[in-house]
Amino acid sequence: MSSISYQVDADGIATLTIDQPGKSMNVISPEFTEELSEAIERAAADSSVKGIVITSGKSSFVAGADLIGMSGMIEHARNAPAAEALKVSSRLTEVLRRLETIGKPVATAINGTALGGGFEIALATHYRVAADDESIKIGQPEVQVGLLPGAGGTQRIPRLIGIMASAPLLLEGKHLSPQQAKSSGLIHDVVPAAELLAKAKAWLLSPQAKSVQPWDERGFKVPGGAGGMHPAAAQLFMAANAMTRDKTLGNYPAAQAILSAVYEGTQVPIDLGLKIEAKYFLSLLRGPVAPAMIRTLFVNKGRADKLVRRPQGVPKAKFKKIGMLGAGMMGAAIAYVAASNGIEVVLLDRDVEAAERGKGYARKLVEKAVSRRKTTEADGQGLLARIHATADYADLADVDYIIEAVFEDRAIKADVTKKVEAVIRPDVIFGSNTSTIPITSLAEASERPEKFIGIHFFSPAEKMPLVEIIRGKKTSDEALAVTLDFVQAIRKTPIVVNDGRGFFTSRFCMNYIGEGEIMLTEGIPAALVENAGKLAGMPVGPLALADETAIDLGWKIHKAAETDLGDAYTPSAAIGVMEAMYVKNGRAGRKNGKGFYEYPEGGPKTLWAGLADLFPVKPESEWPSIDDLKKRLLFAQALDAVRTMEDGVLTDPEDGDVGGIFGLGFAPYTGGPLSMLDGIGIANAVAECERLAARYGERFSPPKLLRDMAAEGRTFYPAAKAAA
């Protein structure tokens, strides 16, 4: 069944309506590209057709490439000869160039969101009109998954609005509303949705209708100058290269490829410019970054959002009211998130004053949203009305789910568990927001451990997209299914792991912090440690992260592990750093304004000058290379991700990669810690681990699982899956 209907009216206007069966949004695939080509040729050959309108039968226009189905193109790009791979990957470019040169005027009626290749279709038409709807998004977001616009976007956009105005769309993936797109010159008009098709057809029948694009007319010049041919453009590229390097730190080749495609392509005729773009696009398909980013940031995250780990056979749960135990920063933020998604919250703390302070956190967020016009005063007050601050456990009697976020203390958690279970319905699931204490041990305080589960949020919970769900040994499928339903109801992304100290994310995070702290003991300057983390692709350095998560918490976690594990506990050199900072100097981190950084009022944070006294810096000649520092910080995390798979905490690499990036900011360009190892090559990764272990310590010794995989030629992702 064709996804493009073809109708010619009495005025000779052919309307091509894109409506892919069985899909909520139209997406671009090789099959769709051929259908579009056939429809274009049909209209070109039909003498009765005076003009063409392209529109959509869905609420959106075209959402871009089918990234889920892109594995075939990536695999072909990697394995086919270059000429053949280029022909396949640039097929849409060829079809769209044919569209704009068939000798008949073509209009696009953009009735909904047009992103990526969807907007590139519109750019290849001679007239673009969009519905007047602020929810419509127009743009080229390809850079966000490691690609560049591969069907003319890097060539047509600069030729329409100039190179400088193109930069935010191409290099940042910025979205525009229809009115913004019109103001910028990317589309011609914005009209009420009911008038959209009529407006497009009216233009096609008007004297203004043209079948030639501006860049195909004699004497055309790129607005503001092309590439390096104009002084202003040359200066722009000098600044753009520096800014791009500053933002990407050389880790994201798509940004540099976009700059190169624009620089080179705008200096030559459009046909040659499109070929230049196509070669850069193919180079990204063949590289390690785009496939890894597409797989984790889009495909695997999408699977997680659709609850791929949800047990079958459990009825879908709905949530009218939840109980939130603990009104500290985390509990208050979770309450806000639930209330903002229409769920009533009983926010309980030791006294009403503490609970009201927690509600005050939500009030501040509402006030900020109202001031920024992200919500209305009425909607904000409605959100706050859904949060009931209380100290009375009886108020939990009719809740549909419980989340506990009290202090990280077994006794306190056990106490609230018993008090809550005395009043809630027996079918209600109890979710503990512990960050490190094993769920199985916490469930010992419960009368119904099968309904006890870990639900680990990340701070600040109103912003962080991930929730780590932890199954205890007695946690039932029902508890897991209901918890996944709740995470979906509040529009977060879940991963599912098995029980173990620190689960996945906390121990993963502690390895990054710990390696940075160990570097201090080796006489490496703190500034170099921090910069190495950022150069490796992490959002902040390990010492800054230690401050954010609290140095005293790290100390307490290690001491609790020492107590629980006894002789099995293996101390780390990082313990001495935490002891020196917190126990001996009272530096707990950002929360008390004193950590590895100083936090002056009204000024930027700065590294604490006293670090050099606690951890003397060695001569520069004794410092490791920056490349080794970067590798150590990344491998410290990746190897622990492997160990969590060995331990059975992680059951699928998807959860490790999604959790690593969306929970902890692990270098997104790698696709996640396990994708990174696949990208390096497992045998190469083992060899690198052995080198690091020999020089820096046994903690880098490759786990048995990694050695076995190297010996057997296995990867974390099968070859086809690893491609996209």
N, C-alpha and C positions, 0 to 999 in steps of 0.2 A: 504494500500500500504506500503510495507516494506521500511525502510529507509536504509537498508544495502543490496547492491547487492553482489552476490556470483558467482564468475567465476573461473574455473580451466583451466589453459593453458596446452599446450602439454608437458611442463616440470614438471607438477604436482604441480604447485604453485597456491594455492587458493588466489585470491585477494578479500578482503572484502572492498568494497567502501561505505563509509558512506555518504549519501546524503539525508537528511531529506526533504521531499517534502513540499513546501510552506513556507520554512524558509530561511532567508538569511544566517544563520550560523547553524551548527550542535550543538545541545545541548543535555545534558544527562537528561533523564527522566526515570521513571520506565518502560515505554513502550519500550524505546530504550534499556535499560539494558536487557530486556527479548529477544529482537531481537538479540542483541549481543551474548547472551548466546546460542540461537538457532544456530547462524552461527558458533560459536566455536564448538558446539557439532557435527554439520554437517561435519565440516572439520576434527574433531577428528575421526569420524566414517568412513570417506572416505579413503579407502586404497590407492587410487591413489594420494592422497595429500601428498607431501613430505615436504611442508612448507607453511606458511601463510604470506601474506602481508596485513596490514591494512592501508588504506589511505582514502582520502576524495574526494568527487566529487565537493566540493565547493572551494572557494578561500582560506578559512581557514580550519584548520583540525577539531578540536572540541573545542568549546569555553568554555566548562565547564558545570556546572549544569544549568538546566532550572530554574532560581531563580523565574521567574514569576509564574511558575507552581508548586513551591515548597510548597505551602500552605498545600496541602494534606499530604505530608510527615511530616510537622511540626505538624499539627493537630493530626495526628496518633501518632507521637512520644509523644505528651503531654497527650493523652487520653488512649492509649493502655497499657496493662500490659508491664512491662519492657522487658521481654523476647521476646514478640511479636514485640514490637517497635524496639528492637535491630536487630531482623531478617530482618525487612523491611529496616531499615536505612543502614544496612551493605550488602545489596544484591549485589551492584556493586563490593564491596570488594571480595565477594565470587566468582563472575563471573570472575574477573581478576585473582584471584588466580588459578582458573581452567585453564585460558588461558595460564599461564606460566608453567603449570605442565601437559599439555596434551601429552607430549612426542614428539612433533613436533616443529621445530624451527619457531619462529614468529618474523617478522620484522615490523617496523612501518615506513612508508614513510610520513614524516611530511611536507606536502605541504604548510601549512599556520599556522596561530596562533594556539597554543596548550596550553590552560590554564586550571587550576583546574583539574577537572575529565578528561578532554581531555588529559592532559599530563600524568595523572595517568594511562590511557590506554596504552600510549606509554611506560611508566616505567615498565609495566607488560609484555612487549615483550622483546625478547632476543637481538634485534638489532634495533637501532634507527638511521635513517638518515634523515636529514632535507634539504630543498631547501635553496640555498644560496641567501637569501633575507633578508636585514636588517629590513624590516618592520614586519617580523614574530616575534611574542612574545611567549616566552616559560616560564612557571612558575606556581606557586601555590598561587593565590591571595586571597584564602579563608579567611585569617585573616582579610582582609579589610571589610568583611561583618559579622564578628563575629564568623566565623567557623574555623575549621581546615581541612586540606585535609583528606577527609573521605574514600578514596578508596586506601589507601596504601602509600600516599605521605610522611607521617611522618616516615614511616618505610623503604621504598625503597631508598629515596634520601640520608639519612645518610649512608645507607649500600653501596651506590655507591661512594659518594664523602666525607664522613666523617661528623661528627656532626658540626664542626666549619664552614665548607663551606656551610652547609645546612641552617644555621641560617638566613641569609638575605632572602632566598627564602621562608622559612616557617614562620618566625616571622615578616617580613616586606612585604611579597608578592612581592618581587623584580622580575621584568621581565628580561629575558635574550634574546639576539639575538641568532640565530643559532650558530654563531661562538663562542660566549661566552659560550653557552651550551656545545659545543664540548670541548672548553678549560677546562671547569670545570669537564668534565668527565660524564656529564649527557646524552649526545648522542655520537654516535660513529663516524659520518662523516657528512660533509656538501658538497653538490654537486649542480651543476646547476639544476634548476627546471626540465629541459627537460630530465635529466638523473636520476631523482629520483627513479622512479619505477624500472628502469633497475638495478640500484645500489642495491636496496633492494633485488631484485630477484637473482642477482649475488651472494650476500652473502649467501642466502638460499641454493644455489646450490654448494657453495664452501666447501672445507674441514673444514673451520673454523666455519661453522654453528653449533651451539649448541642449544639443547633444554632444557638446565638446567641453571637456573639463578645462579649468583655467590653465593648468600646467601643460596642456596640449596646444594652447594658442601661441601664435608667434609673438616673441618678445616677452614671454612670461618671466618674472623674476620672483624669487622667494622673498616675502615681506621681511624687511630688516636685514637682508643679505643671506647668501648661501655659504655654508661651510666656512672655509678659510678665505673665500674670495672677497670678503668685505671686511674692513677693519673692525667694525662693531661686532660682527659675527666671530671673527678671530679672537677678539678679547673675551667674548662670551664663552667660547670653548676653553680658553685658558682657565677661566674661573670655574667653569663647570667640571673640568677634569679634576681640579683641586678639591672642589666640594664633594664630588662623587667619591673620590678616594677617602676623604675625611669621613663620609657617612658609611661606606661599605668596607673600608680598611682592606680592600683588595679581595674580599671573600665572596663577592657577588658579581660574577662576570657579566651578568645580563646588563647591569647598568653601564659598564664600559662598552659592551657591544651596541647598546642603544646609541650612546654618544658617537661611536665610530660610524654606525649606519647612517645617522643623521648628517654627520660631518662630511662623509664621503658621498653619500647619496644625493644630497641637495646641490652638489656642485656639477652634477651630470643630468642628462635628460631622464625623465621619469622611468623609462623602461630599464635603463641601466641602474638607476637607483633601486628599483625593485629587486634586481638581481643581487645587488650588494646586500640589501636587507635579507634576502633569502639565504645567502651564504652565512651570514652571522646567525640567523635563526637555526640553521642546520648545525653550526658549531656548538650552540647551546644544547640542542637535542642530544648531541653526541658526548657532551661533557658529563661530569658526575653530579653537578649541582642541581640543574633543573629536574632531572628524573627523580632525585631524592626528595626535593622540595615538593614536587607534585604529589608523589606517593604519600608523604606524611602530612603535609599542610592541607591537602585537599581530599585525597582519596581515603586515607586512613582516619583522618579526623571526621570525615563525612560518615564513615562506617561507625565510628564511636558515637556520633550524634544520633545515629539511627538505632543505637542500642544493639550492636552486633553481639555483645556478650550476654544479652538478656536470655535467661532460661525460657524454654518453650512451655506452653501449657498453663502459665500463671495468668489469670485475668489482669487486664490493665488497671492500674490503681489510679484513683483521682484524689486530689488533696484540697479540701476546703479550709482546714485549719491544722497548723503544726504547733508543736511545743518546742521552744528554744531555751535550753538550760544554759544559763551563763550569759550575762549582758555586757561582757567585756568587748574589746574592739572586734574580735572575731564573731562572737555571738550576735552583736549588734549589727554587724555587716551582713551576716547571713539572714537575719530577720528582715533587713531592708531589701535584700535580693528576693526573698520569698514574697514579701508584701508588694514589691514592684511588679510581681507576676500574678497578682490577684489573689494570693493566699493569705488568710488570716494567720496571725502569729501571736502565741502566748509567750511573751518574753519574760522569763523568770530568773530572778537572782535572789541573793540572801535577804535583801530587804527592798522595799518599793523604791527607795531613793536610788539604789544602784541600778535597778531595772529601768527607772526613768532616765538615768544618765545614758544607759544604752540606747533608749529610744531617742535621746537627744542626738546621738550619732546619725541616726536616720534623718532626723529633722534638719541637720546641717547639710546632708546630701541633697535633701529635697530643696532646701533654700538655694543651694548652688545651682541645681538643675533649673529651677524657676528663673533665677537671675540670668541664666544662659539661654533661656527660652527653649529648653529641651523638654519641658513639661509645663503644664498650666498650674496656676495656684490651686484650682479646684481638684485637679488630679493629684497634686502633691498632698493636699489635705486628706484626700481619700486614701492614699497610701498610708499615711500616718495613722489614720483611723483604724486600719487593719492590724496595727501593732498594739497589743494590750500588755502594758508593763505591770508585773505583779510579783509578789513573793509567796503567793498561796498556791501550793501544789494542787489543790482541788480544782483550780482553773484549767488543769490539763485533762480533765475527765473526758472531754469529747474530741480530743485532737486525733488526727489521722496519721501522724508520724512524729517521732521525737528525735531531736538533735541535741546532743550534749557537747558543750564547749566550755566546760569549767577548767580549773587549773590542772596542769599536767601532773596530777598526783593520784596514785591508786586509791588511797583512802577516801579522798574527796569524791572521786568518780564512783566508787562503790556506794558511798552514802547516798548520792543523788539517784543512783540507779534503783536502789531499794525504795526510796521515797516515791519515785515516779511510778514504778511498777505497782505500787499500792493503790494508785488512783486511775491509771489509764486502762483502756479496754485491753483484753488479753490478745487481741489480734494485731495490736499496734507494733510496728517495727521500731527498735531503738537503735539509732545511729550515733556512734561516738566519734567526735572530731579530734581524736588524739592524733598526734603527729609521729609518735614513736613507740608507744607502749603496745605490745602485742594484744590484738583484739581477743584472742582466746583467753588470755589471763584476765582481761577486764570483764569478759562474759561470765566469769566465775561468780561474780556478785549478782548475776541475774537469775531469776526464777525460770526464765525461758531463753536459754542461750541460743536456741535455734532462730530466735527473732532479734539477735544482737549482731550488729555489723559495724564496720568502720566506714565513716564518711568524712574524708579528710579534705577540707577546703584550704585554699591558699590565700595569703594576705597580700593586698586588701581584697577581701572576698567579693566586694561589689565590682571589682575590675578583673580579677584573675579568672580565666575561662575554665580552668580544669578542676575536676573533683576526682580524687583517688578513692575508689571503693575497695574495702578490704574484707575478704571473707575469713572469718574465724573457722576453727575446725568443726564447729557445730552449726555454723550459719547455714540456714536453709536456702533452697532455690527461691522460695517465696520472698524471703528477706532481700535477696539480691535483686530479684525482679522489681519489687516495690521501690527499692532504693534507686535503681536505675530510672524508674518512671519518675521519681521525684526530681532527680538531677535533670532529666529532660524537661520537666515541668517548669523549672527555674532557668532553663536555657543555658545550662552549662554542659561542658564536654566531659563524659566520664571515662575513666579507665578502670579495669578490674584486676586486682592482684590478690594473691594469697597472703596469709598472715606471716609475720616475721618481724623481728625487731627493726624498726625504722621503715618497714614495708619496702616500697621501691623508692619513692621520691625523697623521703627524708635522708636515707642513707646515701642516695645519689648526690643530694645537695651537700651533705656533710663531707663527702669526698672532695668536692671542688673547694670548699672552704678550707678543709684540712690540708690540702696540698699547698694552697697559698700560705697557710700558717707555717708549714714545714719549710717553705722557701725562706721565710724570715729567719728561721734558725740556722740556715745555711749561709747567712750573711748577704742575702740578696736584698737590695733596697726595696722598701715597700712600694714606692712609685713604679718601679719596674715590674713588680709582681702584679700590680693593678693593671698596668698597661698591657701586660702579656695576656691577661684575661680578656680584655676588650679586643685586642688584636686577634685573639683566637675565635672571636665571634660571640662571646658572652655579653649579656646586656650591661653587667657591672663587674668590677673586679672581685676576687674572692674575699678580700678584707672588707670591702663595702657591703658585700652580702652578709658577712659575719655580723657586722653592725646592725643590719636591718633585721636579721633573724634573732639577734641578741646573743652576745658572747656568754652571758650567764646561763642561758638556756642550753647552749652547746656544752658548757661545763657540766650542767646538771644531767644532761642526757648521757654523757660519757660516764659520770659517776653512778648513775642508775644501772647502766650496762655492766659496770664493774661489779656492782653489788649482786645483780641478777645472775651473771655468768660465772662469777668466782674465778676458778683457775683457768677457765676457758677464755677469759677476757684477754685480749691482746691490746696493750696500750699503744697509742700513736704518739709521735713526736709533737703532734698538734696539741696534746694535753698540756704540755709544759707552757705553750704559748697562752692558752686559755687561763691557766693558773696564774701566770705572770700578769696578764691583763686584768682579769676579774678578781681573783682571790687576793692578790697582793696590791693591786692598784685601783680596785673598785670601778673598773671600766667595763660597763655592761653592754655598751653599744649605743645605738641612736636613742634608745628609750630613756637613758639618763644623760644624754648629751655628751657622753664620753666613751669612746671606743677606739678603734684603730684610727678613727677620724675625730676631729673636733667639730662642733656644731654651733658656731657663734650665732647669736640672734641677729637676724636681718642680713646675714652674709652667707656665702657658699661654704660648704664643708671643706676642710683641709686635713691632710694626714697629720696625725699627732706627732709633734716634734720629738716626743720622748721615746718613740719607737727605736730610734738609733741607739739610745742608751740601753734599752732592754735587749735589743738584738743588733749588736754591732755589725756594721756593713764591712764586707771584705773588699779588697782592692778589685777594681773593675776587671783586671786580667783573670780573676778567679771566678767571675760570674759565668753561668752557663749561657749558651747562645739564646737569643730570643725565640728561635725556632724550637729549641728544646723546652723552654718554659711553656710555650703554647701547647706543645704536645703533651707535656706532663699534666697540664690542667684539663685537657680534653680526655686523655687516656685514663686519668684517675677516675673520671666519671664513667667512661665507656666500659672499662674493665669491671666496675661494680655492677653495671647493667648486665654484663655477661654472668657475673656471679649470682645475681638475683634469678637469672634463668636456670643456672645450675641448682640453686636452692629451691626451685619451684615456686618462688614468689611471683616472678613474671611467667606467664604461660604463653605469651605471644609477643614477638618483637614489636608488633604494632603498638601495644600498650606502652612499651618502653620508649619508643620514639615519640609518640604523641605526648606521653607524660613528661619526657625530658624537655621537649620544646615548650609546650603550652603551660606546664607547671613551673618550670625552672629556667626557661630561656636558653636551653642548650643550643649552641650555635645552629640557627635554623638552616643555614646553607648546606649543612651536612645531611639534613633529613632526620637527625636524631642520632643517639649514640651507637645504636646497632646498625643503622644505615651507614654511618661513618665507617665502621669496620668493614662492611660489605664493599663500600666504595674504595677503600684502601686496598682491599683484597685480603682475605682472611690469613693466607700464608704470609703476606707482607706485614700484616698487623702483628702476627706472632713474632716475626723477626724484629720488628720495631720494639715490641714489649721486652724482648730479651735484651736488646741493647739498652733500653731505659732501666731495666732491672739491674743490669751489670753496673751501671753508672750511678743510679740514684736510689736503689733499694728494692728489696724483694716484693714490695707492694705492687710493682709493675710486672711481676712475673705472670705470663699468660695463664689464665685458668685452664683446667683440663678440658672443659667444653670447647674452648677456642682452639686448643691443640688438636683435639679430635676432629673438629670441623676442617682444620687446615689439612690434616692427613687424609681425610675422606673427600676433600674437594667440595665441601658443603658451604652454603651461605645462609644467613638468617632469613633472607627472602629468596624464594625460588627465582630462577633466571627471568621468567616472564614477568613475575610480580616485581622483581627488583628493577625492571625497566620503567615502571610507572606506578 
